[in-house]
């Protein structure tokens, strides 16, 4: 039972990655309560929350072993795929694709730390360095405290204050270069500590009836929407669009609480769903590769436009200059779902190939 997989959080990871891929595709042609909980207001914070929830199990590890594990988990795959996509983009530049930056030492090694958008195909990897630093900082804090009992409520409050500082710095335009990395780390810290707090105290108290839970949650959300005169989306990759030091954390927590309970409700229905479990175990790879899936779908559309001539309104100029370009027949947003499917399909293909290579080596 000790090592039993947490199905609720597996489902939560699945929901989180669906939200990210769908919202990189204009919402994905579906509506997942965006009117109340816009994905860009919390979906990356949701992943940080989950990381905080599972983080404490590392407390007993030796610091050097944990740091080595972090390098293997985060930085080695980051720089490997950064090189691969840099090389791919360099070849594409020669045939007219002009988004992204040239491959050089800075874009290969430095830009991933604070920018992450240097080669575009793997732009979602901007998330890796802030999470790496957060986990690194927290393992040193845990080791410093050793066996002393941690007051997770106090720790959450302290990180929340740091979060306010990070948002304020971004609002003052201290969100470029390495200061951008600092702003990201400070913004995410409260959500990480909230995951720890939930694991060690709040989860055991999370027994409120579903009806009452959702009535309270939607009431608080509606009051928040009224106070701030609408919903809002943030772009944490650039730490911009922050309009208030408190609002990013209020709407972030509300979004997390909503999907946290939804994932709990779905446990009996999805616990044996192989598709959901497979996706949830490979969120890192999907985060890294889904935009290449988008590009491949666009390239198929371009083939249909240029060679087969069965479509006539494909915009080549935008296709060649914007990774986010999506061809929607007659402007129908429902066709965004094809980008979601292609993003997941290509990512799972990469995962399948990697697993095959690993099995051959073993």
C-alpha positions in Angstrom: 0.0 0.0 0.0 2.9 2.3 0.7 4.0 2.4 -3.0 0.4 2.3 -4.4 -0.1 4.7 -7.2 -2.2 7.8 -6.5 -4.9 7.5 -9.1 -6.5 10.8 -8.2 -3.3 12.7 -9.0 -2.7 10.6 -12.1 -6.0 11.9 -13.4 -5.1 15.4 -12.3 -1.9 15.2 -14.3 -3.9 14.0 -17.3 -6.3 16.9 -17.0 -3.4 19.3 -16.6 -1.7 18.2 -19.8 -4.9 18.2 -21.7 -5.5 21.8 -20.7 -2.0 22.8 -21.8 -2.1 21.1 -25.2 -5.7 22.3 -25.8 -5.0 25.9 -24.9 -1.9 25.9 -27.1 -4.4 25.0 -29.8 -6.9 27.9 -29.2 -8.8 26.0 -26.5 -8.7 22.7 -28.4 -12.2 23.1 -30.0 -13.8 22.2 -26.7 -14.7 24.1 -23.6 -13.4 22.9 -20.3 -15.0 25.4 -17.9 -12.8 28.1 -19.4 -15.6 30.7 -18.7 -15.1 30.2 -15.0 -11.5 28.9 -14.8 -9.4 30.1 -17.7 -6.7 27.5 -18.2 -3.9 30.1 -18.5 -4.8 31.4 -15.0 -3.7 28.1 -13.4 -2.7 25.2 -15.6 1.1 25.5 -15.0 0.4 26.2 -11.4 -1.5 22.9 -11.3 1.6 21.0 -12.3 3.7 22.8 -9.7 1.1 22.0 -7.1 1.3 18.3 -8.0 5.1 18.4 -7.8 4.9 19.9 -4.3 2.4 17.1 -3.3 4.8 14.4 -4.3 8.0 16.2 -3.3 8.2 15.3 0.4 8.9 11.7 -0.4 12.4 12.9 -1.3 13.1 14.0 2.3 15.1 10.9 3.2 17.3 11.0 0.2 20.9 12.1 0.3 21.3 15.6 -1.1 23.9 14.7 -3.7 21.7 11.7 -4.9 18.7 14.0 -5.1 20.5 16.6 -7.1 21.8 13.9 -9.5 18.3 12.7 -9.9 17.0 16.2 -10.7 19.7 16.6 -13.4 18.6 13.3 -14.9 14.9 14.1 -14.6 15.0 17.7 -15.8 18.2 19.1 -17.3 19.6 16.2 -19.3 16.4 15.7 -21.3 15.9 19.5 -21.6 19.3 20.0 -23.2 19.1 16.9 -25.3 15.9 17.9 -26.9 16.9 21.5 -27.1 19.8 20.4 -29.3 17.6 18.1 -31.4 15.0 20.8 -32.1 17.8 23.4 -32.6 19.2 21.2 -35.4 15.8 20.5 -36.9 15.0 24.3 -36.9 18.4 25.0 -38.5 17.5 22.7 -41.4 14.0 24.2 -41.7 15.4 27.7 -41.8 17.2 26.7 -45.0 13.8 25.9 -46.7 12.0 29.0 -45.7 10.7 28.4 -42.1 11.7 31.5 -40.3 10.4 31.3 -36.7 12.8 30.6 -33.8 16.4 31.6 -33.3 19.6 30.5 -34.9 21.4 27.6 -33.2 24.4 28.8 -31.2 25.9 28.4 -27.7 23.6 31.0 -26.2 20.4 29.6 -27.6 21.6 26.1 -26.8 22.7 26.5 -23.2 21.7 29.9 -21.8 18.3 30.7 -23.3 16.6 27.6 -21.8 17.2 29.0 -18.3 15.0 32.0 -18.6 13.5 32.1 -22.2 12.7 28.7 -23.4 11.3 29.8 -26.7 14.5 29.8 -28.7 13.6 26.9 -31.0 9.8 27.1 -30.6 9.0 23.4 -31.1 10.0 22.8 -27.4 8.9 26.2 -26.1 6.9 24.5 -23.3 10.3 23.4 -21.8 10.6 27.0 -20.3 8.8 25.4 -17.4 11.7 23.1 -16.5 14.3 25.5 -15.1 11.9 27.2 -12.6 10.7 23.8 -11.3 14.3 22.5 -11.1 15.3 25.5 -8.9 12.2 25.2 -6.8 12.8 21.5 -6.0 16.5 22.2 -5.4 15.8 25.0 -3.0 13.2 22.9 -1.1 15.4 19.9 -0.7 18.0 22.1 1.0 15.3 23.6 3.2 14.1 20.1 4.3 17.7 19.0 5.0 18.3 22.2 6.9 15.3 21.5 9.2 16.3 17.8 9.4 13.8 16.1 11.7 12.2 19.2 13.0 8.5 19.4 12.4 7.6 21.8 9.6 4.7 24.1 9.9 3.4 23.9 6.4 0.8 26.6 7.0 3.6 29.1 8.0 5.7 27.9 5.1 2.9 28.5 2.6 2.4 32.0 4.0 6.1 32.7 3.6 6.2 31.5 0.0 3.0 33.4 -0.7 4.7 36.6 0.3 7.6 35.7 -2.0 5.0 35.1 -4.7 3.6 38.6 -4.1 7.1 40.0 -4.5 7.7 38.0 -7.7 4.4 39.3 -9.3 5.2 42.8 -8.2 8.7 42.6 -9.8 7.0 41.5 -13.0 4.5 44.3 -12.9 7.4 46.7 -12.5 8.9 45.2 -15.7 11.7 43.4 -13.9 10.8 40.3 -16.0 13.6 40.1 -18.6 16.8 38.0 -18.7 17.7 36.2 -15.5 15.2 38.4 -13.6 12.5 36.6 -15.6 13.7 33.3 -14.2 13.5 34.8 -10.7 9.9 36.0 -11.3 8.9 32.6 -12.5 10.4 30.8 -9.5 8.8 33.3 -7.0 5.4 33.0 -8.8 5.4 29.2 -8.6 6.7 28.8 -5.1 3.3 29.2 -3.3 1.7 26.6 -5.5 4.5 24.2 -4.7 4.2 24.7 -1.0 0.4 24.5 -1.3 1.0 21.0 -2.7 3.1 20.1 0.3 0.5 21.6 2.6 -2.3 19.6 1.0 -0.3 16.4 1.2 0.4 16.7 4.9 -2.7 18.3 6.3 -5.4 19.5 4.0 -6.0 16.2 2.1 -7.1 14.5 5.3 -9.6 17.3 5.8 -10.9 17.4 2.2 -14.1 15.5 2.9 -16.7 18.1 2.1 -19.8 16.9 0.3 -19.4 17.4 -3.5 -22.6 19.6 -3.7 -21.5 21.9 -0.9 -17.9 21.9 -2.2 -18.9 23.1 -5.7 -21.5 25.6 -4.4 -18.9 27.2 -2.2 -16.2 27.1 -5.0 -18.4 28.6 -7.7 -19.7 31.2 -5.2 -16.2 32.3 -4.3 -15.2 32.3 -8.0 -18.3 34.3 -9.0 -17.5 36.9 -6.3 -13.9 37.0 -7.6 -15.1 37.5 -11.1 -17.4 40.3 -9.9 -14.7 42.1 -7.9 -12.2 42.0 -10.8 -14.9 42.6 -13.4 -14.2 39.4 -15.4 -11.8 36.5 -15.8 -8.2 36.8 -16.7 -5.4 34.8 -18.3 -1.8 35.1 -17.5 1.3 34.2 -19.5 3.7 32.8 -16.8 6.3 32.0 -19.4 6.9 35.7 -19.7 5.4 36.8 -16.3 3.2 39.4 -18.0 -0.4 40.5 -17.9 -0.2 40.5 -14.1 -2.7 43.2 -12.9 -2.7 42.7 -9.2 -0.4 40.9 -6.7 -3.2 38.9 -5.1 -5.3 37.9 -8.1 -2.9 35.5 -9.7 -2.8 33.3 -6.6 -6.6 33.6 -5.9 -7.6 32.4 -9.4 -4.7 29.9 -9.5 -5.9 28.2 -6.3 -9.6 28.3 -7.4 -8.7 26.6 -10.7 -6.6 23.9 -8.9 -9.4 23.3 -6.3 -11.9 22.8 -9.1 -10.0 20.2 -11.0 -8.7 18.6 -7.9 -12.2 17.6 -6.9 -13.2 16.7 -10.4 -10.2 14.3 -10.5 -11.3 12.8 -7.2 -14.8 12.2 -8.6 -13.4 10.5 -11.7 -11.3 8.0 -9.9 -13.9 5.1 -10.0 -14.4 5.7 -13.7 -10.8 6.1 -14.9 -8.7 4.1 -12.5 -8.3 1.3 -15.1 -8.2 3.5 -18.2 -4.9 2.7 -19.9 -5.0 5.7 -22.2 -5.5 8.2 -19.3 -2.8 6.5 -17.2 -0.3 6.4 -20.1 -0.8 10.1 -20.9 -0.5 11.0 -17.2 2.8 9.2 -16.8 4.3 10.9 -19.8 3.4 14.6 -19.3 7.0 15.7 -19.5 7.4 14.3 -23.0 4.0 15.6 -24.1 4.9 19.0 -22.8 8.2 18.8 -24.8 6.9 17.5 -28.2 3.2 18.4 -28.8 4.0 21.6 -30.7 6.0 19.6 -33.2 2.8 17.6 -33.7 1.0 20.9 -34.4 3.6 21.8 -37.0 3.4 18.4 -38.7 -0.4 18.8 -39.1 0.2 22.2 -40.6 2.7 20.7 -42.9 0.1 18.2 -44.0 -2.3 21.0 -44.7 0.4 22.8 -46.7 0.9 19.6 -48.7 -2.8 19.5 -49.4 -2.7 23.2 -50.4 0.5 23.2 -52.5 0.6 19.8 -54.0 -2.9 18.3 -53.9 -4.6 21.6 -54.2 -7.6 20.4 -52.3 -7.6 23.5 -50.0 -7.1 27.0 -51.2 -7.1 29.2 -48.1 -4.0 28.0 -46.3 -1.7 30.9 -45.2 1.9 29.8 -46.0 3.4 33.1 -44.7 1.9 32.7 -41.3 2.7 28.9 -41.3 6.3 29.7 -42.0 6.6 32.4 -39.3 4.3 31.4 -36.5 4.4 28.1 -34.6 0.9 28.8 -33.3 -0.7 29.1 -36.7 -3.7 26.8 -37.1 -5.5 26.2 -40.3 -9.3 26.1 -39.5 -11.5 25.2 -42.5 -14.1 28.0 -42.8 -12.7 29.4 -39.6 -14.4 26.6 -37.6 -12.8 26.5 -34.1 -14.0 22.9 -33.6 -11.1 21.9 -36.0 -8.7 22.9 -33.3 -9.3 19.4 -31.9 -7.2 18.0 -34.7 -4.2 19.9 -33.4 -4.8 18.5 -29.9 -4.9 14.9 -31.4 -1.8 15.5 -33.5 0.1 17.0 -30.5 -0.7 13.9 -28.4 -0.1 11.4 -31.2 3.3 12.7 -32.1 4.4 12.9 -28.4 3.3 9.3 -27.9 5.2 8.3 -31.0 8.4 9.8 -29.5 7.7 8.0 -26.2 7.1 4.7 -28.0 10.4 5.0 -29.9 12.4 5.9 -26.8 10.9 3.0 -24.9 11.8 0.7 -27.8 15.4 1.9 -27.8 15.6 1.4 -24.0 14.2 -2.1 -24.3 16.8 -3.0 -26.9 19.6 -1.7 -24.7 18.4 -3.6 -21.7 
